Amino acid sequence: MCGRYHMDEEMTEEIRRMVKILESRLNTGSRDIYPSMEAPVILKNEGGGLKAASMAWGFPGRDKKQLLINARSETALERPSFSRAVSHRRCVLPARWFYEWNPEKEKAEFFRKDGSLLYMAGFYELFQEVPRFIILTTQANPSVRPVHHRMPLILEKEELEEWIWENCSMEKFLKKTPGLLECRQEYRQERLFFL
């Protein structure tokens, strides 16, 4: 599961080089992204190529207070609430790193060794005229598994257009195992003295 990720100011320039259209209201800057927040999303530009736009994270759930923020890549096409969007409205969420927590609630950051961007596969839908996205997750690879059993479905930069544009390649990507990542973990400080 992915419940938070980080973006930084340098990402804007990298995104600008990749896309034909960069939405003027794109919300960039160095910050953590939480469910319900707006974040940059890379998606299909109807004139060809890719564009970047701002979207809110999470589909409204049955209970209006609940947000659906992740979907399992293995079953997303079978879920009526996701299948149409996965089939026709795929996108990518750029991030510098994402977070996972272990059972002891210790936070870990996962990132590429060379510091380059992570590209998390996702899909989007309109809800009351507001575009909202979900991040696809998959079984954790060996670098994430010690912390959590799920992780975002990570794409390589050269795979982005194929993921977003090519319907015949979609199922191949949904079965993909992401490459290994580096981990930086925060450990809870134990108290030395008892009062």
C-alpha positions as CSV (number, residue, x, y, z in Angstrom):
1,M,0.0,0.0,0.0
2,C,1.2,3.5,-0.7
3,G,-0.3,6.1,1.6
4,R,2.2,9.0,1.2
5,Y,5.0,10.1,-1.1
6,H,7.4,13.0,-1.6
7,M,7.9,15.4,-4.4
8,D,10.5,18.2,-4.7
9,E,11.0,21.3,-6.7
10,E,13.5,19.7,-9.1
11,M,10.8,17.4,-10.3
12,T,9.0,20.3,-12.1
13,E,11.9,20.8,-14.5
14,E,12.2,17.0,-15.2
15,I,8.4,16.8,-15.9
16,R,8.6,19.9,-18.1
17,R,11.2,18.1,-20.3
18,M,9.0,15.0,-20.7
19,V,5.6,16.6,-21.6
20,K,4.2,18.7,-24.4
21,I,1.7,20.6,-22.1
22,L,2.3,21.6,-18.5
23,E,-0.8,22.9,-16.8
24,S,-0.3,26.4,-15.5
25,R,-1.9,25.6,-12.1
26,L,0.4,22.6,-11.5
27,N,1.0,22.5,-7.8
28,T,4.7,21.9,-7.4
29,G,7.2,22.5,-4.6
30,S,9.0,20.3,-2.0
31,R,6.4,18.5,0.1
32,D,4.9,15.2,1.1
33,I,1.7,14.2,-0.7
34,Y,-1.1,12.7,1.3
35,P,-4.5,11.2,0.2
36,S,-7.0,13.9,-0.9
37,M,-4.2,16.4,-1.8
38,E,-3.6,17.6,-5.3
39,A,-0.4,16.5,-7.0
40,P,1.2,16.5,-10.5
41,V,0.0,13.7,-12.8
42,I,1.4,12.7,-16.2
43,L,-1.3,11.6,-18.6
44,K,-2.3,11.4,-22.3
45,N,-2.3,14.6,-24.3
46,E,-5.1,14.1,-26.9
47,G,-2.9,15.9,-29.5
48,G,-0.2,13.2,-29.0
49,G,2.6,12.7,-26.4
50,L,2.1,13.5,-22.7
51,K,0.9,16.3,-20.6
52,A,1.1,17.2,-16.9
53,A,-1.9,18.2,-14.9
54,S,-2.9,18.5,-11.2
55,M,-5.3,16.0,-9.7
56,A,-6.6,15.0,-6.3
57,W,-5.5,11.7,-4.8
58,G,-8.3,9.2,-4.1
59,F,-11.7,8.1,-5.4
60,P,-14.6,8.7,-3.1
61,G,-15.7,5.5,-1.4
62,R,-19.2,4.3,-0.6
63,D,-18.9,6.1,2.8
64,K,-18.3,9.7,1.6
65,K,-15.6,10.1,4.3
66,Q,-13.5,7.2,3.0
67,L,-11.1,7.6,0.1
68,L,-9.9,4.7,-2.1
69,I,-6.3,5.6,-2.7
70,N,-4.8,2.3,-4.0
71,A,-5.8,-0.5,-6.3
72,R,-4.2,-3.9,-6.6
73,S,-2.7,-4.3,-10.1
74,E,-3.5,-8.0,-10.0
75,T,-7.3,-7.4,-9.7
76,A,-7.9,-3.8,-10.9
77,L,-9.4,-4.9,-14.2
78,E,-11.9,-7.2,-12.4
79,R,-13.2,-4.5,-10.1
80,P,-16.3,-2.7,-11.6
81,S,-15.3,0.6,-9.9
82,F,-11.8,0.5,-11.5
83,S,-11.9,-1.5,-14.8
84,R,-13.0,1.3,-17.1
85,A,-10.5,3.9,-15.8
86,V,-7.6,1.4,-15.8
87,S,-8.5,0.4,-19.4
88,H,-8.8,4.0,-20.7
89,R,-7.4,6.6,-18.3
90,R,-4.0,5.5,-17.2
91,C,-1.6,8.0,-15.7
92,V,1.8,8.2,-13.9
93,L,2.5,9.9,-10.5
94,P,6.1,11.2,-10.3
95,A,7.7,11.0,-6.9
96,R,11.2,11.4,-5.4
97,W,10.4,8.6,-2.9
98,F,7.4,6.9,-1.3
99,Y,6.9,5.9,2.3
100,E,5.9,2.6,3.9
101,W,5.5,1.7,7.5
102,N,6.4,-1.6,9.1
103,P,4.1,-3.3,11.8
104,E,6.0,-1.4,14.5
105,K,4.9,1.9,12.8
106,E,8.4,2.7,11.8
107,K,8.6,4.8,8.6
108,A,10.8,3.9,5.7
109,E,11.5,5.9,2.5
110,F,12.1,4.0,-0.8
111,F,13.9,5.7,-3.6
112,R,16.2,5.0,-6.6
113,K,19.9,4.6,-5.9
114,D,20.8,7.2,-8.5
115,G,18.2,9.7,-7.1
116,S,16.2,9.8,-10.3
117,L,12.4,10.0,-10.2
118,L,10.1,7.2,-9.4
119,Y,7.1,6.8,-11.8
120,M,4.1,5.2,-10.0
121,A,1.5,3.7,-12.3
122,G,-2.0,4.9,-11.7
123,F,-5.4,5.7,-13.3
124,Y,-7.9,8.5,-13.0
125,E,-11.6,9.3,-13.2
126,L,-13.8,12.4,-13.0
127,F,-16.0,12.8,-9.9
128,Q,-18.4,15.8,-10.1
129,E,-16.1,17.3,-12.7
130,V,-13.0,16.9,-10.4
131,P,-10.2,14.6,-11.8
132,R,-9.0,12.2,-9.1
133,F,-6.3,9.5,-9.3
134,I,-5.5,6.1,-7.6
135,I,-2.0,4.5,-7.4
136,L,-1.7,0.9,-8.5
137,T,0.1,-1.4,-6.1
138,T,1.7,-4.8,-6.6
139,Q,3.4,-7.4,-4.5
140,A,6.5,-6.0,-2.8
141,N,9.9,-6.7,-4.4
142,P,12.8,-7.9,-2.2
143,S,13.8,-4.4,-1.2
144,V,10.4,-3.4,0.1
145,R,9.2,-6.8,1.5
146,P,11.0,-6.5,4.8
147,V,8.9,-3.4,5.6
148,H,5.6,-4.0,3.8
149,H,4.0,-6.7,1.6
150,R,2.7,-4.2,-1.0
151,M,4.3,-1.4,-3.0
152,P,3.5,1.0,-5.8
153,L,3.7,-0.4,-9.3
154,I,6.9,1.5,-10.5
155,L,7.6,2.1,-14.1
156,E,10.8,3.1,-15.9
157,K,10.9,6.5,-17.6
158,E,11.1,4.8,-21.1
159,E,7.9,2.9,-20.3
160,L,5.7,5.9,-19.6
161,E,4.2,6.6,-23.0
162,E,3.6,2.9,-23.6
163,W,1.8,2.5,-20.3
164,I,-0.3,5.6,-20.9
165,W,-1.1,5.2,-24.6
166,E,-0.9,1.5,-25.5
167,N,-4.0,-0.5,-24.5
168,C,-2.4,-3.7,-25.8
169,S,0.5,-3.4,-23.4
170,M,-1.6,-2.6,-20.3
171,E,-1.8,-6.2,-18.9
172,K,2.0,-6.7,-19.3
173,F,2.5,-3.7,-17.1
174,L,-0.1,-4.8,-14.5
175,K,2.0,-8.0,-14.0
176,K,5.4,-6.2,-13.8
177,T,7.7,-6.6,-10.9
178,P,9.4,-3.2,-10.1
179,G,13.2,-2.9,-9.8
180,L,15.0,-2.8,-6.5
181,L,15.1,0.4,-4.5
182,E,17.1,1.8,-1.7
183,C,15.6,2.2,1.8
184,R,16.2,4.8,4.5
185,Q,14.4,3.9,7.7
186,E,13.5,5.9,10.8
187,Y,13.6,4.0,14.0
188,R,11.7,4.9,17.1
189,Q,13.9,6.2,19.9
190,E,13.5,4.2,23.0
191,R,13.4,6.1,26.3
192,L,16.5,5.6,28.4
193,F,15.2,6.9,31.7
194,F,11.9,6.2,33.3
195,L,10.2,9.0,35.4
